[in-house]
Amino acid sequence: MTMVAIFTGAGISTDSGIPDYRGPNGVWRQDPEAERLVTYGPYMADPEIRRRSWRMRLDGPALSAEPNVAHRAIAAYERTSGNPLRVITQNVDGLHQAAGVSARKVLELHGSARSVVCTACHARSSMAEALDRVRAGEDDPACRGCGGILKSATVMFGQRLDPVVLGQAMSIAKAA
Ligand SMILES: [Zn+2]
């Protein structure tokens, strides 16, 4: 049995309607200012950046997107190949898991946009719930536990990758 590691990035999700960052219709090409909305320093310092960031997520496709044929092919490979599989992804959309790959076999190097995390107490909760609050009129929802600033559970520009996830990904890449 050979460990198989599949490494994916934004390109696998464009057919699910999630634009990549630097392609022809990429987020940064359409709106260079958008980069500030996902950069840690400005996000933490400026409530207006946070309000725009939440509005961008409300309008975005991330939570409604469905896995496409490529995500499903990887899930089918996991079920049928007999080889141990790990998916190392730069994507934050959760579509590998939505396609049926076991969550413990997916290493999300850049975190997950399906969750939010409190920057003060580090409590995690669901993005869907946070977006419901934004929709209901809280334009910069705070942590319900401690009042801290909430952010998407993704690695923003200016933040480091999670060393634990990165270490696991390195070990898997070497073993594969
Ligand atoms: Zn908190």
Residues whose N, C-alpha, C, O or C-beta is under 5 A from the ligand:
A	BS01	ZN	C118 A120 C121 H122 A123 C143 G145 C146 G147 G148
